[in-house]
Amino acid sequence: MTSIRSVAIVGAGQMGAGIAQAVAAGGYQVMLYDSAGDRVPQAQAVIAASLARQVERGLTDQGAADAVLARITASPSLAAAAKADLVIEAAVEDEAIKKAILAELTPHLGVDTLLASNTSSISITRLAAATDRPERFIGLHFMKPAPVMKLVEIIRGIATSAATYDAAIGFAESLGKTTTNSEDFPAFIVNRILAPMINEAIYTLYEGVGDVASIDTALKLGANHPMGPLELADFMGLDVVLAIMNVLYEGLADSKYRPCPLLVKYVEAGWLGRKSGRGFYDYSGDTPVPTR
């Protein structure tokens, strides 16, 4: 098994940028690639701002922050990104898109290159089957925000080798993360529990049991959650929540996983939460305001 020195992140959205920062902070050289050319410089700016906040809070010093940023470079092409020792796919939570990226990556990979997906719900076995190396393919599910959250879910596909699994654990732990092992079932552990809770909170809103503020306050104070479920949904992205619920509903064929119609309507309207400026809260002002 080749030792991991360089890591490529394919996808420079919110998760890709966060993973790039976490990996670079762990001392690795990081290549960041996105098919949308403007996304990588945007991600680098987001990472720079995140590091600046850490410096302001005394969590790191300027020299260390500069070193992290210097270890993240833009990859000119997917073929160049494929030359890393480990490639982490961090594209949108859409199986067809992920499979297309993996199929395009495969011809450019080195013999010993490891492949991972940051999917939060999709079958690792199915994704691995879109590559030429299912034994070297694994799920590395970072939590959002990746530089802060301590957990990485490790998910083995049916063909994932023991050596790949051990390398994945060693890599995640080298970033200061704690790992959990999940079997390859829809949504794994965290989102198998979390997404239905959020979906139920949306049903509670949909049925008029409580308004947005009441539901979030109830869970924050009544269950000691740091964020209310609707606030958390906006943070995750309502499109992501819907995608996870659809994977659960289709994969387990149980009506308890049916996405709430209100969630579907919000996504259809483009109200995706923080990233779009509106979801269960309106983020246009200084303070988020409930929309219901």
C-alpha positions in Angstrom: 0.0 0.0 0.0 1.5 3.3 -1.1 1.9 5.8 1.8 -0.3 8.9 1.4 1.7 12.2 0.9 -0.5 14.1 -1.6 -4.3 14.3 -1.6 -6.6 15.6 -4.4 -10.0 16.8 -3.7 -12.4 16.7 -6.6 -15.2 19.3 -6.0 -14.5 22.7 -4.5 -17.9 23.5 -3.0 -18.5 23.9 0.8 -17.5 20.4 1.6 -14.6 20.2 -0.8 -13.1 23.4 0.6 -13.6 22.3 4.2 -11.9 18.9 3.5 -9.1 20.6 1.7 -8.4 22.8 4.7 -8.6 19.9 7.1 -6.2 17.8 5.0 -3.8 20.7 4.5 -3.8 21.4 8.2 -2.8 17.8 8.7 0.4 18.5 6.8 -0.5 17.0 3.4 -0.1 18.6 0.0 -3.5 19.2 -1.5 -4.6 19.6 -5.1 -8.1 21.1 -5.4 -10.1 20.6 -8.6 -13.5 21.6 -9.8 -15.0 21.4 -13.3 -16.3 25.0 -12.7 -13.1 26.9 -13.1 -14.1 29.8 -10.8 -14.9 27.5 -7.8 -11.3 26.8 -6.8 -10.2 30.4 -6.3 -13.5 31.0 -4.4 -12.8 28.0 -2.2 -9.3 29.2 -1.6 -10.7 32.6 -0.5 -13.2 30.8 1.9 -10.3 28.8 3.3 -8.2 31.9 3.8 -11.1 33.6 5.6 -11.6 30.6 7.8 -7.9 30.5 8.7 -7.9 34.3 9.4 -10.8 33.7 11.9 -8.7 31.0 13.6 -5.8 33.4 13.9 -8.1 36.1 15.4 -9.4 33.7 18.0 -5.9 32.5 19.0 -6.5 29.0 17.7 -3.4 29.1 15.5 -0.8 31.6 14.5 -0.3 33.5 11.2 2.7 31.4 10.2 0.8 28.1 10.6 -2.2 29.5 8.8 0.0 30.7 5.9 1.6 27.2 5.7 -1.8 25.5 5.5 -2.9 27.9 2.7 0.4 27.3 0.8 -0.2 23.6 0.8 -3.4 23.9 -1.2 -3.0 24.4 -4.9 -5.4 24.5 -7.8 -5.2 21.4 -10.1 -5.4 22.4 -13.8 -7.3 19.2 -14.7 -8.9 16.1 -13.4 -6.0 14.1 -15.0 -3.5 16.1 -12.9 -5.6 15.6 -9.7 -5.5 11.9 -10.4 -1.8 11.8 -9.8 -2.2 12.2 -6.0 -1.8 9.2 -3.7 -5.4 9.6 -2.5 -8.2 11.2 -4.4 -11.4 12.2 -2.5 -14.5 12.9 -4.6 -16.5 15.6 -2.9 -19.1 16.5 -5.6 -22.8 17.2 -5.1 -24.8 14.4 -3.5 -26.0 12.9 -6.8 -25.1 9.3 -7.7 -25.0 9.9 -11.5 -22.7 12.9 -11.2 -20.4 11.0 -8.8 -20.2 8.0 -11.0 -19.4 10.1 -14.1 -16.6 11.8 -12.2 -15.2 8.5 -11.0 -15.4 7.0 -14.5 -13.5 10.0 -15.9 -10.9 9.8 -13.2 -10.2 6.1 -13.6 -8.0 6.1 -16.7 -5.6 8.7 -15.2 -5.1 7.0 -11.8 -1.8 5.4 -10.8 -1.7 1.7 -9.9 -1.5 2.3 -6.2 -3.8 5.4 -6.0 -6.6 5.2 -3.4 -10.0 6.5 -4.2 -12.6 7.8 -1.6 -16.0 9.4 -1.7 -17.3 11.9 0.8 -20.8 10.9 0.0 -23.2 11.2 3.0 -25.6 8.6 1.9 -24.9 6.8 -1.4 -23.8 3.2 -1.6 -20.0 2.9 -1.6 -20.3 -0.5 -3.3 -22.2 1.0 -6.2 -19.8 3.9 -6.5 -16.8 1.6 -6.4 -18.3 -0.4 -9.3 -17.9 2.6 -11.5 -14.1 2.4 -11.1 -11.4 -0.1 -12.0 -10.4 -0.5 -8.3 -13.3 -1.4 -6.0 -10.7 -3.0 -3.6 -9.0 0.5 -3.3 -12.3 2.4 -2.9 -13.7 3.6 0.4 -16.1 6.1 2.0 -14.6 8.9 3.9 -17.6 10.9 5.2 -16.4 14.2 6.7 -18.9 16.1 8.8 -19.6 19.8 8.0 -17.7 22.0 8.7 -14.8 19.6 8.1 -12.0 21.7 9.7 -13.9 21.8 13.0 -16.0 18.6 13.3 -14.0 15.7 14.8 -15.8 12.7 13.2 -15.1 10.9 9.9 -17.3 8.0 9.1 -15.4 5.2 7.4 -17.6 3.1 5.1 -16.3 -0.1 3.4 -17.9 -1.3 0.2 -18.3 -5.1 -0.3 -14.9 -5.2 -2.2 -12.9 -2.8 -0.1 -9.7 -4.4 1.0 -8.4 -4.6 4.6 -5.3 -2.6 3.6 -7.5 0.2 2.1 -9.6 0.3 5.3 -6.5 0.5 7.5 -5.0 3.2 5.3 -8.2 5.2 5.5 -8.3 5.0 9.3 -4.7 6.0 9.6 -5.2 9.0 7.3 -8.3 10.3 9.1 -6.6 9.9 12.5 -3.5 11.8 11.2 -5.9 14.8 10.7 -6.8 14.6 14.4 -10.2 13.0 13.6 -12.1 10.2 15.4 -13.4 7.5 13.1 -16.4 5.3 13.2 -17.0 2.3 11.1 -20.3 2.0 9.2 -21.6 -0.8 7.1 -22.6 0.1 3.6 -26.3 0.8 4.2 -28.2 3.8 3.0 -27.1 7.1 4.8 -24.7 5.1 7.0 -24.9 6.0 10.7 -25.0 9.8 11.2 -27.5 10.6 8.5 -29.5 7.4 9.0 -30.4 9.0 12.4 -30.0 12.7 11.7 -31.9 13.2 8.4 -35.1 11.5 9.6 -35.1 13.6 12.7 -34.8 16.7 10.6 -37.5 15.4 8.2 -39.8 14.8 11.2 -39.2 18.4 12.4 -40.3 19.6 9.0 -43.4 17.5 9.2 -44.0 19.0 12.6 -43.9 22.5 10.9 -45.9 21.3 7.9 -48.7 20.0 10.2 -48.8 23.2 12.2 -47.7 21.6 15.5 -45.2 24.5 16.0 -43.6 27.3 14.1 -39.9 27.4 13.1 -38.8 29.3 16.3 -40.8 27.0 18.6 -39.5 23.8 17.0 -35.9 24.9 17.1 -36.1 26.3 20.6 -37.8 23.1 21.8 -35.0 20.9 20.6 -32.2 23.2 21.7 -33.5 23.5 25.2 -35.5 20.3 25.6 -33.0 18.0 24.1 -29.8 20.1 24.6 -29.0 20.2 20.9 -26.6 22.9 19.9 -28.7 23.8 16.9 -32.4 23.3 16.3 -33.3 20.8 13.5 -34.6 23.4 11.1 -31.6 25.6 11.7 -29.4 22.5 11.1 -31.3 21.7 7.9 -30.5 25.2 6.6 -26.9 24.7 7.5 -26.6 21.4 5.8 -28.6 22.6 2.7 -32.2 21.5 2.1 -31.2 19.9 -1.2 -28.7 17.7 0.7 -31.4 16.8 3.3 -33.8 15.9 0.5 -31.2 13.8 -1.3 -30.4 11.8 1.8 -34.1 11.2 2.5 -34.6 10.0 -1.1 -31.7 7.6 -0.7 -33.3 6.3 2.5 -36.8 6.1 1.0 -35.7 4.3 -2.1 -33.0 2.2 -0.5 -35.0 0.9 2.4 -38.6 1.0 0.9 -40.1 2.1 4.2 -42.7 4.9 4.3 -41.3 6.4 7.4 -38.5 7.8 5.3 -40.8 9.6 2.9 -39.6 13.2 2.4 -41.9 15.8 3.8 -43.8 17.6 1.0 -42.8 21.0 2.5 -39.1 20.0 2.2 -39.7 19.1 -1.5 -41.4 22.5 -2.1 -38.6 24.5 -0.5 -36.0 22.8 -2.7 -38.2 23.3 -5.8 -38.4 27.0 -4.9 -34.6 27.2 -4.6 -34.9 27.9 -0.9 -31.9 25.7 0.1 -30.9 27.4 3.4 -27.8 29.4 4.2 -26.1 28.9 0.8 -29.1 30.4 -1.1 -29.9 33.0 1.5 -33.3 31.6 2.4 -34.7 28.3 3.8 -36.5 27.9 7.1 -34.8 31.2 7.9 -34.2 34.3 5.9 -30.5 35.3 6.0 -30.7 38.6 4.1 -30.3 40.7 7.3 -27.9 40.7 10.2 -29.9 38.1 12.1 -31.7 35.1 10.6 -35.5 35.5 10.7 -37.8 32.5 10.6 -39.8 32.2 7.3 -42.8 30.5 9.0 
